[in-house]
Amino acid sequence: MQTRRLTSGEPDPAASLDRGTFQDDYRSYTVRASSAVAPDSFQVITGVQQNDVVLVISGLNSGDLKATWGRFWNGLKPHAKVWLEEQAFRIFYRDRLDSAKFFRHCDG
């Protein structure tokens, strides 16, 4: 894989896929979509260099969701996994949920 440096003013392609961050008592996590348009998956990453993959959720478009955990993260207790998944989904869908507040339909 070839890497290249971004020039000043050039947008970072990875940053455009970032949906947001959340944190626990120890670290910060970034939620990153697989693509800018109709992503079928997202990943949760952490680490100083954002290179520690915590979780990948795939099957977003098909509805056949699958969670794949990183090596260290697979050993978490079930309640910790549920918390991470919930936070990641909230961040991934945050813009959609925020805009839905303004488009409620009332039949009365």
N, C-alpha and C positions, 0 to 999 in steps of 0.2 A: 504494500500500500504506500502510495506516495503522499507526502504531506507538503503543504506550502504555507508560507506566512501570508496573513492578510495585510494589505496595504492600508494606510491611514484612510479612514472614511469608508472603507469597504465593509459592508455588513457581514457579520459572522453568521454563516449558514446554520450552525448548530443553535445559535441564540434565537433564530427565528422559529425554531421548532420547540423551544422551551415554553411550557405552559405556565410554569410558576414553581414556587418552592414551598416547603413546609419543614418544620423541625421538631425534634424531640429534645430531651434534656442534654443530649450528647452531640448531635450532628444535624446538619442541614441536608435536605434531600431536594433534588430537582426532578421535575416531571417533564419528560421530553417526548413529543409525538414522533411517529415514524416518518411522517411526511406532512407538508404544509396543507395539502388538500386531501380530505377523506382518509385520514390515517387509519390503518387497520390494527395498529398496536401503539402502545406507549411504554416507555421504560422509566423506572425510578433509579436515579443514580446519586451517588454521594462520593465523598473523598475530596481531598485537596485539589486534585486535578480532574475531578468529576469523571473518574474512570472505574469506580467500583459500582457494578451493576447490582442493584438490590433486588429488583423485580421487573419482569416484563409481562405485561398483560396483552395478549393477542386475541384476535377474533372479534374485534370491535364492530366491524361491518357485517359480519355474518351472524353475530349474536352468540356464537359458540365460544364463549370466553374461556381462556386458559391462562392461569398464572404460572410463571416459571420463575423460580427463585434463584438468586446467585448462590455461589458455593457456601459462603459463610452464613448467609441469610436464611438458607433452607432449614437451619437448625433452630430458628426462633420458636418460641412457644406459640401455640395457636392464637392466643389473644393479641400478641404483638403483631402477628401476620395480618390479622383482621384489621387492626388499627392502621397499619401501613397501607393496606389495600384501600380502606375507606378514605384516608387522607389523599392518596394518589388519585382516586376517582373524583373526589371533590375538586382538586386542583385541575385535573384534565378537563372536566366539564364545567368549570366555574363560569366562563364567559357565557356559555349556553344557558346555565341556570340563572345568571344575573339578568340576561335579556328576557328570559321567560317571565320574570316578575312583572314586566311591563306589558305583557301581551296576554293577560288572563281574559278568559271569555266567560261571561255570565249570562245565563239563560233566564233572567228574571228581571 
